[in-house]
């Protein structure tokens, strides 16, 4: 069940991360939402690596924080890959 919540949170965090890093990644909103889902999952793993428990429950501040961090990381990396491909 936690995987479904990471998908929902990732969709929201992808949109927020895109607003924070607007020019970093190409591909439009659809790619940003996919990157947000991947980022939320990555954020869960990063949070666990730092000893946090990001999978407490859907409305946990820790869950949303690590999803946001993961989304920023993945969106930044996507911007590097997509930018390199265009040049």
Gaussian input, Z-matrix of N, CA and C with variables (Angstrom, degrees):
# hf/3-21g

backbone

0 1
 N
 C     1     B1
 C     2     B2     1     A1
 N     3     B3     2     A2     1     D1
 C     4     B4     3     A3     2     D2
 C     5     B5     4     A4     3     D3
 N     6     B6     5     A5     4     D4
 C     7     B7     6     A6     5     D5
 C     8     B8     7     A7     6     D6
 N     9     B9     8     A8     7     D7
 C    10    B10     9     A9     8     D8
 C    11    B11    10    A10     9     D9
 N    12    B12    11    A11    10    D10
 C    13    B13    12    A12    11    D11
 C    14    B14    13    A13    12    D12
 N    15    B15    14    A14    13    D13
 C    16    B16    15    A15    14    D14
 C    17    B17    16    A16    15    D15
 N    18    B18    17    A17    16    D16
 C    19    B19    18    A18    17    D17
 C    20    B20    19    A19    18    D18
 N    21    B21    20    A20    19    D19
 C    22    B22    21    A21    20    D20
 C    23    B23    22    A22    21    D21
 N    24    B24    23    A23    22    D22
 C    25    B25    24    A24    23    D23
 C    26    B26    25    A25    24    D24
 N    27    B27    26    A26    25    D25
 C    28    B28    27    A27    26    D26
 C    29    B29    28    A28    27    D27
 N    30    B30    29    A29    28    D28
 C    31    B31    30    A30    29    D29
 C    32    B32    31    A31    30    D30
 N    33    B33    32    A32    31    D31
 C    34    B34    33    A33    32    D32
 C    35    B35    34    A34    33    D33
 N    36    B36    35    A35    34    D34
 C    37    B37    36    A36    35    D35
 C    38    B38    37    A37    36    D36
 N    39    B39    38    A38    37    D37
 C    40    B40    39    A39    38    D38
 C    41    B41    40    A40    39    D39
 N    42    B42    41    A41    40    D40
 C    43    B43    42    A42    41    D41
 C    44    B44    43    A43    42    D42
 N    45    B45    44    A44    43    D43
 C    46    B46    45    A45    44    D44
 C    47    B47    46    A46    45    D45
 N    48    B48    47    A47    46    D46
 C    49    B49    48    A48    47    D47
 C    50    B50    49    A49    48    D48
 N    51    B51    50    A50    49    D49
 C    52    B52    51    A51    50    D50
 C    53    B53    52    A52    51    D51
 N    54    B54    53    A53    52    D52
 C    55    B55    54    A54    53    D53
 C    56    B56    55    A55    54    D54
 N    57    B57    56    A56    55    D55
 C    58    B58    57    A57    56    D56
 C    59    B59    58    A58    57    D57
 N    60    B60    59    A59    58    D58
 C    61    B61    60    A60    59    D59
 C    62    B62    61    A61    60    D60
 N    63    B63    62    A62    61    D61
 C    64    B64    63    A63    62    D62
 C    65    B65    64    A64    63    D63
 N    66    B66    65    A65    64    D64
 C    67    B67    66    A66    65    D65
 C    68    B68    67    A67    66    D66
 N    69    B69    68    A68    67    D67
 C    70    B70    69    A69    68    D68
 C    71    B71    70    A70    69    D69
 N    72    B72    71    A71    70    D70
 C    73    B73    72    A72    71    D71
 C    74    B74    73    A73    72    D72
 N    75    B75    74    A74    73    D73
 C    76    B76    75    A75    74    D74
 C    77    B77    76    A76    75    D75
 N    78    B78    77    A77    76    D76
 C    79    B79    78    A78    77    D77
 C    80    B80    79    A79    78    D78
 N    81    B81    80    A80    79    D79
 C    82    B82    81    A81    80    D80
 C    83    B83    82    A82    81    D81
 N    84    B84    83    A83    82    D82
 C    85    B85    84    A84    83    D83
 C    86    B86    85    A85    84    D84
 N    87    B87    86    A86    85    D85
 C    88    B88    87    A87    86    D86
 C    89    B89    88    A88    87    D87
 N    90    B90    89    A89    88    D88
 C    91    B91    90    A90    89    D89
 C    92    B92    91    A91    90    D90
 N    93    B93    92    A92    91    D91
 C    94    B94    93    A93    92    D92
 C    95    B95    94    A94    93    D93
 N    96    B96    95    A95    94    D94
 C    97    B97    96    A96    95    D95
 C    98    B98    97    A97    96    D96
 N    99    B99    98    A98    97    D97
 C   100   B100    99    A99    98    D98
 C   101   B101   100   A100    99    D99
 N   102   B102   101   A101   100   D100
 C   103   B103   102   A102   101   D101
 C   104   B104   103   A103   102   D102
 N   105   B105   104   A104   103   D103
 C   106   B106   105   A105   104   D104
 C   107   B107   106   A106   105   D105
 N   108   B108   107   A107   106   D106
 C   109   B109   108   A108   107   D107
 C   110   B110   109   A109   108   D108
 N   111   B111   110   A110   109   D109
 C   112   B112   111   A111   110   D110
 C   113   B113   112   A112   111   D111
 N   114   B114   113   A113   112   D112
 C   115   B115   114   A114   113   D113
 C   116   B116   115   A115   114   D114
 N   117   B117   116   A116   115   D115
 C   118   B118   117   A117   116   D116
 C   119   B119   118   A118   117   D117
 N   120   B120   119   A119   118   D118
 C   121   B121   120   A120   119   D119
 C   122   B122   121   A121   120   D120
 N   123   B123   122   A122   121   D121
 C   124   B124   123   A123   122   D122
 C   125   B125   124   A124   123   D123
 N   126   B126   125   A125   124   D124
 C   127   B127   126   A126   125   D125
 C   128   B128   127   A127   126   D126
 N   129   B129   128   A128   127   D127
 C   130   B130   129   A129   128   D128
 C   131   B131   130   A130   129   D129
 N   132   B132   131   A131   130   D130
 C   133   B133   132   A132   131   D131
 C   134   B134   133   A133   132   D132
 N   135   B135   134   A134   133   D133
 C   136   B136   135   A135   134   D134
 C   137   B137   136   A136   135   D135
 N   138   B138   137   A137   136   D136
 C   139   B139   138   A138   137   D137
 C   140   B140   139   A139   138   D138
 N   141   B141   140   A140   139   D139
 C   142   B142   141   A141   140   D140
 C   143   B143   142   A142   141   D141
 N   144   B144   143   A143   142   D142
 C   145   B145   144   A144   143   D143
 C   146   B146   145   A145   144   D144
 N   147   B147   146   A146   145   D145
 C   148   B148   147   A147   146   D146
 C   149   B149   148   A148   147   D147
 N   150   B150   149   A149   148   D148
 C   151   B151   150   A150   149   D149
 C   152   B152   151   A151   150   D150
 N   153   B153   152   A152   151   D151
 C   154   B154   153   A153   152   D152
 C   155   B155   154   A154   153   D153
 N   156   B156   155   A155   154   D154
 C   157   B157   156   A156   155   D155
 C   158   B158   157   A157   156   D156
 N   159   B159   158   A158   157   D157
 C   160   B160   159   A159   158   D158
 C   161   B161   160   A160   159   D159
 N   162   B162   161   A161   160   D160
 C   163   B163   162   A162   161   D161
 C   164   B164   163   A163   162   D162
 N   165   B165   164   A164   163   D163
 C   166   B166   165   A165   164   D164
 C   167   B167   166   A166   165   D165
 N   168   B168   167   A167   166   D166
 C   169   B169   168   A168   167   D167
 C   170   B170   169   A169   168   D168
 N   171   B171   170   A170   169   D169
 C   172   B172   171   A171   170   D170
 C   173   B173   172   A172   171   D171
 N   174   B174   173   A173   172   D172
 C   175   B175   174   A174   173   D173
 C   176   B176   175   A175   174   D174
 N   177   B177   176   A176   175   D175
 C   178   B178   177   A177   176   D176
 C   179   B179   178   A178   177   D177
 N   180   B180   179   A179   178   D178
 C   181   B181   180   A180   179   D179
 C   182   B182   181   A181   180   D180
 N   183   B183   182   A182   181   D181
 C   184   B184   183   A183   182   D182
 C   185   B185   184   A184   183   D183
 N   186   B186   185   A185   184   D184
 C   187   B187   186   A186   185   D185
 C   188   B188   187   A187   186   D186
 N   189   B189   188   A188   187   D187
 C   190   B190   189   A189   188   D188
 C   191   B191   190   A190   189   D189
 N   192   B192   191   A191   190   D190
 C   193   B193   192   A192   191   D191
 C   194   B194   193   A193   192   D192
 N   195   B195   194   A194   193   D193
 C   196   B196   195   A195   194   D194
 C   197   B197   196   A196   195   D195
 N   198   B198   197   A197   196   D196
 C   199   B199   198   A198   197   D197
 C   200   B200   199   A199   198   D198
 N   201   B201   200   A200   199   D199
 C   202   B202   201   A201   200   D200
 C   203   B203   202   A202   201   D201
 N   204   B204   203   A203   202   D202
 C   205   B205   204   A204   203   D203
 C   206   B206   205   A205   204   D204
 N   207   B207   206   A206   205   D205
 C   208   B208   207   A207   206   D206
 C   209   B209   208   A208   207   D207
 N   210   B210   209   A209   208   D208
 C   211   B211   210   A210   209   D209
 C   212   B212   211   A211   210   D210
 N   213   B213   212   A212   211   D211
 C   214   B214   213   A213   212   D212
 C   215   B215   214   A214   213   D213
 N   216   B216   215   A215   214   D214
 C   217   B217   216   A216   215   D215
 C   218   B218   217   A217   216   D216
 N   219   B219   218   A218   217   D217
 C   220   B220   219   A219   218   D218
 C   221   B221   220   A220   219   D219
 N   222   B222   221   A221   220   D220
 C   223   B223   222   A222   221   D221
 C   224   B224   223   A223   222   D222
 N   225   B225   224   A224   223   D223
 C   226   B226   225   A225   224   D224
 C   227   B227   226   A226   225   D225
 N   228   B228   227   A227   226   D226
 C   229   B229   228   A228   227   D227
 C   230   B230   229   A229   228   D228
 N   231   B231   230   A230   229   D229
 C   232   B232   231   A231   230   D230
 C   233   B233   232   A232   231   D231
 N   234   B234   233   A233   232   D232
 C   235   B235   234   A234   233   D233
 C   236   B236   235   A235   234   D234
 N   237   B237   236   A236   235   D235
 C   238   B238   237   A237   236   D236
 C   239   B239   238   A238   237   D237
 N   240   B240   239   A239   238   D238
 C   241   B241   240   A240   239   D239
 C   242   B242   241   A241   240   D240
 N   243   B243   242   A242   241   D241
 C   244   B244   243   A243   242   D242
 C   245   B245   244   A244   243   D243
 N   246   B246   245   A245   244   D244
 C   247   B247   246   A246   245   D245
 C   248   B248   247   A247   246   D246
 N   249   B249   248   A248   247   D247
 C   250   B250   249   A249   248   D248
 C   251   B251   250   A250   249   D249
 N   252   B252   251   A251   250   D250
 C   253   B253   252   A252   251   D251
 C   254   B254   253   A253   252   D252
 N   255   B255   254   A254   253   D253
 C   256   B256   255   A255   254   D254
 C   257   B257   256   A256   255   D255
 N   258   B258   257   A257   256   D256
 C   259   B259   258   A258   257   D257
 C   260   B260   259   A259   258   D258

   B1=1.4497
   B2=1.5247
   B3=1.3328
   B4=1.4599
   B5=1.5161
   B6=1.3369
   B7=1.4625
   B8=1.5208
   B9=1.3225
   B10=1.4683
   B11=1.5261
   B12=1.3253
   B13=1.4584
   B14=1.5230
   B15=1.3463
   B16=1.4646
   B17=1.5245
   B18=1.3196
   B19=1.4680
   B20=1.5210
   B21=1.3174
   B22=1.4732
   B23=1.5232
   B24=1.3233
   B25=1.4644
   B26=1.5190
   B27=1.3318
   B28=1.4602
   B29=1.5148
   B30=1.3075
   B31=1.4669
   B32=1.5198
   B33=1.3100
   B34=1.4662
   B35=1.5248
   B36=1.3258
   B37=1.4664
   B38=1.5251
   B39=1.3168
   B40=1.4658
   B41=1.5158
   B42=1.3178
   B43=1.4648
   B44=1.5265
   B45=1.3303
   B46=1.4627
   B47=1.5261
   B48=1.3374
   B49=1.4645
   B50=1.5211
   B51=1.3091
   B52=1.4615
   B53=1.5321
   B54=1.3271
   B55=1.4633
   B56=1.5323
   B57=1.3382
   B58=1.4639
   B59=1.5260
   B60=1.3373
   B61=1.4681
   B62=1.5321
   B63=1.3297
   B64=1.4642
   B65=1.5220
   B66=1.2993
   B67=1.4518
   B68=1.5126
   B69=1.3243
   B70=1.4576
   B71=1.5210
   B72=1.2980
   B73=1.4626
   B74=1.5115
   B75=1.3033
   B76=1.4502
   B77=1.5137
   B78=1.3125
   B79=1.4450
   B80=1.5062
   B81=1.2854
   B82=1.4577
   B83=1.5169
   B84=1.3271
   B85=1.4537
   B86=1.5183
   B87=1.3177
   B88=1.4599
   B89=1.5260
   B90=1.3227
   B91=1.4690
   B92=1.5235
   B93=1.3225
   B94=1.4627
   B95=1.5274
   B96=1.3118
   B97=1.4614
   B98=1.5244
   B99=1.3240
   B100=1.4643
   B101=1.5261
   B102=1.3241
   B103=1.4721
   B104=1.5303
   B105=1.3180
   B106=1.4599
   B107=1.5200
   B108=1.3261
   B109=1.4623
   B110=1.5228
   B111=1.3273
   B112=1.4662
   B113=1.5252
   B114=1.3297
   B115=1.4611
   B116=1.5180
   B117=1.3100
   B118=1.4634
   B119=1.5218
   B120=1.3136
   B121=1.4619
   B122=1.5252
   B123=1.3365
   B124=1.4663
   B125=1.5322
   B126=1.3104
   B127=1.4673
   B128=1.5199
   B129=1.3245
   B130=1.4587
   B131=1.5195
   B132=1.3221
   B133=1.4627
   B134=1.5289
   B135=1.3394
   B136=1.4670
   B137=1.5288
   B138=1.3285
   B139=1.4618
   B140=1.5146
   B141=1.3166
   B142=1.4649
   B143=1.5267
   B144=1.3366
   B145=1.4701
   B146=1.5307
   B147=1.3298
   B148=1.4648
   B149=1.5239
   B150=1.3081
   B151=1.4565
   B152=1.5064
   B153=1.3269
   B154=1.4625
   B155=1.5278
   B156=1.2999
   B157=1.4540
   B158=1.5216
   B159=1.3496
   B160=1.4608
   B161=1.5230
   B162=1.3124
   B163=1.4627
   B164=1.5248
   B165=1.3268
   B166=1.4663
   B167=1.5275
   B168=1.2961
   B169=1.4583
   B170=1.5199
   B171=1.3028
   B172=1.4646
   B173=1.5186
   B174=1.3067
   B175=1.4616
   B176=1.5208
   B177=1.3140
   B178=1.4587
   B179=1.5283
   B180=1.3180
   B181=1.4618
   B182=1.5245
   B183=1.3188
   B184=1.4616
   B185=1.5328
   B186=1.2965
   B187=1.4689
   B188=1.5175
   B189=1.3120
   B190=1.4657
   B191=1.5235
   B192=1.3349
   B193=1.4613
   B194=1.5260
   B195=1.3325
   B196=1.4600
   B197=1.5223
   B198=1.3161
   B199=1.4661
   B200=1.5267
   B201=1.3199
   B202=1.4609
   B203=1.5230
   B204=1.3383
   B205=1.4681
   B206=1.5244
   B207=1.3116
   B208=1.4636
   B209=1.5155
   B210=1.3215
   B211=1.4660
   B212=1.5227
   B213=1.3231
   B214=1.4610
   B215=1.5278
   B216=1.3279
   B217=1.4631
   B218=1.5266
   B219=1.3158
   B220=1.4632
   B221=1.5270
   B222=1.3239
   B223=1.4594
   B224=1.5224
   B225=1.3191
   B226=1.4580
   B227=1.5320
   B228=1.3259
   B229=1.4660
   B230=1.5272
   B231=1.3315
   B232=1.4621
   B233=1.5272
   B234=1.3278
   B235=1.4603
   B236=1.5130
   B237=1.3188
   B238=1.4733
   B239=1.5250
   B240=1.3252
   B241=1.4692
   B242=1.5214
   B243=1.3205
   B244=1.4726
   B245=1.5243
   B246=1.3262
   B247=1.4621
   B248=1.5140
   B249=1.3082
   B250=1.4582
   B251=1.5302
   B252=1.3227
   B253=1.4545
   B254=1.5315
   B255=1.3246
   B256=1.4710
   B257=1.5278
   B258=1.3070
   B259=1.4700
   B260=1.4917
   A1=111.52
   A2=117.71
   A3=120.43
   A4=110.84
   A5=117.72
   A6=120.43
   A7=110.82
   A8=117.72
   A9=121.01
   A10=111.24
   A11=116.79
   A12=118.80
   A13=110.78
   A14=118.41
   A15=120.42
   A16=111.13
   A17=117.59
   A18=120.28
   A19=110.11
   A20=117.29
   A21=120.85
   A22=110.50
   A23=116.41
   A24=120.27
   A25=110.17
   A26=116.90
   A27=121.05
   A28=113.03
   A29=117.51
   A30=119.86
   A31=111.12
   A32=116.06
   A33=120.45
   A34=110.53
   A35=116.43
   A36=120.37
   A37=112.09
   A38=118.13
   A39=120.36
   A40=111.19
   A41=116.30
   A42=120.16
   A43=111.03
   A44=116.83
   A45=120.00
   A46=110.79
   A47=117.25
   A48=120.35
   A49=110.86
   A50=117.61
   A51=121.23
   A52=110.62
   A53=116.29
   A54=119.95
   A55=110.93
   A56=116.93
   A57=121.06
   A58=110.64
   A59=117.51
   A60=122.90
   A61=108.95
   A62=118.59
   A63=120.17
   A64=115.41
   A65=119.72
   A66=119.82
   A67=114.05
   A68=118.13
   A69=121.04
   A70=113.70
   A71=118.75
   A72=119.62
   A73=110.85
   A74=115.30
   A75=120.32
   A76=110.35
   A77=115.59
   A78=119.54
   A79=115.27
   A80=118.58
   A81=120.86
   A82=113.82
   A83=114.11
   A84=121.16
   A85=112.97
   A86=117.90
   A87=119.78
   A88=110.75
   A89=116.17
   A90=120.40
   A91=109.93
   A92=116.95
   A93=119.85
   A94=111.69
   A95=116.94
   A96=119.77
   A97=111.31
   A98=117.09
   A99=120.26
   A100=109.94
   A101=115.94
   A102=120.62
   A103=109.80
   A104=117.94
   A105=121.44
   A106=112.25
   A107=117.06
   A108=120.45
   A109=109.82
   A110=116.44
   A111=119.64
   A112=110.89
   A113=115.85
   A114=120.70
   A115=112.46
   A116=116.96
   A117=119.66
   A118=110.62
   A119=115.69
   A120=119.27
   A121=110.12
   A122=116.51
   A123=120.92
   A124=110.02
   A125=116.59
   A126=120.41
   A127=111.99
   A128=116.51
   A129=119.63
   A130=111.87
   A131=115.95
   A132=119.79
   A133=111.56
   A134=116.85
   A135=120.24
   A136=110.04
   A137=116.18
   A138=120.00
   A139=112.31
   A140=116.16
   A141=119.52
   A142=111.33
   A143=116.75
   A144=120.13
   A145=111.46
   A146=116.90
   A147=121.26
   A148=112.57
   A149=116.93
   A150=120.66
   A151=115.11
   A152=117.88
   A153=120.79
   A154=109.40
   A155=116.20
   A156=121.34
   A157=107.93
   A158=117.35
   A159=119.68
   A160=114.00
   A161=118.91
   A162=121.80
   A163=112.12
   A164=116.58
   A165=119.44
   A166=110.42
   A167=117.13
   A168=122.88
   A169=108.04
   A170=115.96
   A171=121.54
   A172=112.64
   A173=119.10
   A174=121.49
   A175=113.83
   A176=118.04
   A177=121.43
   A178=110.22
   A179=116.49
   A180=121.33
   A181=110.65
   A182=116.82
   A183=121.52
   A184=111.16
   A185=117.11
   A186=121.23
   A187=110.77
   A188=116.62
   A189=120.93
   A190=111.66
   A191=117.55
   A192=120.98
   A193=110.71
   A194=117.59
   A195=120.10
   A196=111.80
   A197=117.94
   A198=120.34
   A199=110.05
   A200=116.72
   A201=120.94
   A202=111.18
   A203=116.50
   A204=120.53
   A205=110.64
   A206=116.70
   A207=120.28
   A208=112.46
   A209=117.14
   A210=120.60
   A211=111.50
   A212=117.05
   A213=119.62
   A214=111.14
   A215=116.63
   A216=120.55
   A217=110.51
   A218=116.88
   A219=120.22
   A220=110.78
   A221=118.51
   A222=120.86
   A223=110.91
   A224=117.54
   A225=121.26
   A226=110.61
   A227=116.44
   A228=120.16
   A229=111.42
   A230=116.98
   A231=120.40
   A232=110.26
   A233=116.92
   A234=120.82
   A235=111.62
   A236=117.04
   A237=120.10
   A238=110.91
   A239=117.04
   A240=121.08
   A241=110.60
   A242=116.74
   A243=120.83
   A244=110.63
   A245=117.75
   A246=121.10
   A247=112.05
   A248=116.64
   A249=121.71
   A250=110.46
   A251=116.09
   A252=120.24
   A253=111.77
   A254=117.01
   A255=120.82
   A256=112.98
   A257=118.40
   A258=119.79
   A259=112.84
   D1=-33.47
   D2=-179.26
   D3=-62.20
   D4=-29.53
   D5=-179.65
   D6=-64.66
   D7=-39.83
   D8=177.67
   D9=-65.34
   D10=-38.31
   D11=178.54
   D12=-67.56
   D13=-35.81
   D14=176.18
   D15=-64.87
   D16=-32.83
   D17=177.36
   D18=-66.85
   D19=-47.49
   D20=179.79
   D21=-62.90
   D22=-46.94
   D23=178.58
   D24=-62.12
   D25=-39.65
   D26=179.65
   D27=-62.66
   D28=-38.04
   D29=176.89
   D30=-61.92
   D31=-42.08
   D32=178.85
   D33=-69.37
   D34=-45.79
   D35=-178.13
   D36=-67.89
   D37=-30.09
   D38=175.75
   D39=-62.63
   D40=-40.89
   D41=177.76
   D42=-67.39
   D43=-40.62
   D44=179.39
   D45=-68.83
   D46=-42.44
   D47=178.63
   D48=-63.06
   D49=-36.73
   D50=177.57
   D51=-64.45
   D52=-35.44
   D53=177.88
   D54=-70.43
   D55=-34.00
   D56=-179.87
   D57=-74.92
   D58=-40.60
   D59=179.88
   D60=-116.14
   D61=69.11
   D62=-170.00
   D63=-66.35
   D64=-34.95
   D65=-174.86
   D66=-101.93
   D67=6.15
   D68=-171.97
   D69=-77.91
   D70=-30.89
   D71=-173.48
   D72=-131.82
   D73=139.33
   D74=174.50
   D75=-86.89
   D76=176.97
   D77=174.79
   D78=107.01
   D79=-8.80
   D80=176.61
   D81=80.15
   D82=-169.99
   D83=-175.11
   D84=-70.03
   D85=-34.23
   D86=-178.56
   D87=-62.12
   D88=-46.05
   D89=177.84
   D90=-63.61
   D91=-38.84
   D92=179.18
   D93=-63.31
   D94=-37.55
   D95=178.47
   D96=-69.76
   D97=-39.57
   D98=176.10
   D99=-64.65
   D100=-43.54
   D101=177.41
   D102=-62.32
   D103=-36.09
   D104=177.94
   D105=-63.77
   D106=-41.16
   D107=177.42
   D108=-64.23
   D109=-47.08
   D110=177.24
   D111=-61.85
   D112=-39.63
   D113=179.32
   D114=-64.62
   D115=-37.15
   D116=178.21
   D117=-65.30
   D118=-39.97
   D119=178.04
   D120=-67.62
   D121=-44.60
   D122=177.57
   D123=-62.38
   D124=-41.04
   D125=178.20
   D126=-60.41
   D127=-35.52
   D128=175.82
   D129=-62.90
   D130=-42.09
   D131=178.06
   D132=-68.93
   D133=-39.05
   D134=177.86
   D135=-63.83
   D136=-43.68
   D137=178.77
   D138=-60.27
   D139=-41.90
   D140=177.66
   D141=-65.40
   D142=-35.97
   D143=178.81
   D144=-64.95
   D145=-30.06
   D146=178.05
   D147=-89.22
   D148=5.48
   D149=176.54
   D150=87.70
   D151=5.22
   D152=177.98
   D153=-84.85
   D154=167.46
   D155=175.15
   D156=-116.95
   D157=83.22
   D158=-175.58
   D159=-74.25
   D160=-6.38
   D161=-178.55
   D162=-105.03
   D163=36.02
   D164=-178.11
   D165=-65.25
   D166=-62.06
   D167=174.25
   D168=-164.30
   D169=170.75
   D170=-171.25
   D171=-58.36
   D172=-40.73
   D173=-175.26
   D174=-93.62
   D175=11.52
   D176=179.06
   D177=-70.56
   D178=136.33
   D179=178.18
   D180=-62.14
   D181=-36.42
   D182=178.23
   D183=-62.19
   D184=-41.21
   D185=178.80
   D186=-60.61
   D187=-48.65
   D188=-178.35
   D189=-68.55
   D190=-38.14
   D191=179.27
   D192=-61.93
   D193=-49.79
   D194=-177.60
   D195=-69.41
   D196=-30.36
   D197=174.41
   D198=-65.37
   D199=-40.35
   D200=178.75
   D201=-65.74
   D202=-44.91
   D203=178.67
   D204=-61.19
   D205=-46.50
   D206=179.10
   D207=-63.07
   D208=-38.87
   D209=178.27
   D210=-64.96
   D211=-40.12
   D212=177.05
   D213=-64.40
   D214=-41.65
   D215=179.78
   D216=-62.72
   D217=-49.63
   D218=-177.81
   D219=-67.13
   D220=-39.67
   D221=178.34
   D222=-65.11
   D223=-38.80
   D224=176.29
   D225=-62.98
   D226=-46.90
   D227=178.85
   D228=-64.15
   D229=-38.14
   D230=177.06
   D231=-63.24
   D232=-39.03
   D233=177.65
   D234=-63.34
   D235=-37.89
   D236=177.44
   D237=-66.57
   D238=-43.75
   D239=-178.99
   D240=-68.72
   D241=-46.86
   D242=-178.34
   D243=-67.57
   D244=-36.23
   D245=178.28
   D246=-67.93
   D247=-37.98
   D248=179.27
   D249=-68.63
   D250=-35.19
   D251=-179.18
   D252=-69.48
   D253=-32.46
   D254=-177.68
   D255=-75.65
   D256=-27.00
   D257=-175.70
   D258=-90.20

